[in-house]
């Protein structure tokens, strides 16, 4: 498992699509902010 994660919040879906592309290119996890837990991201390097 990579120590990189892309966190996103999207109202209409555009940000989600870009976040998916980033996560795919970086081979990392993708987590919606409202579904993220401390355990999931505590050891991750966050991109914003």
N, C-alpha and C positions, 0 to 999 in steps of 0.2 A: 504494500500500500504506500502510495506517495504521501509526502507531508505537505502537499499543496491541495488547496480546495478553492473552488469558485463559489462564493455565496452570492445569491441574487434575490432581488425582490422585483416582481413585475406585475403591473396592473393590467396591461392589455396584451402582454405576450412578447413584445419586441425584445425587452431585456432578457427574458428567458431564452429566446432563440440565440442571442449573442452569447449568453452565458454557456449555453450548450456547445456552441462552436469553440469557445475558449477552452472549456473543459476537455473537449475532444482533442484539440490541438496540443494541450498540455498533458494529456493522459492523466487527468486527475479527477477527483470527486466533484460532484455538483450538488449543492444543497440550497434549497429555498430557505431564506432567513427565518421565516416563521416556523419552519420544521426543524431547524438546527438545534442541537443540544450542546451543552458544554462538553460533554464526553466526546462528541463527534469532532469538535474543532480545537480542543485544548492543545494538541500537539501539531497543529497545522500551520502552514505559512499562508496568510490570507492575502488575496489579490483584490484590489478594489478599483 
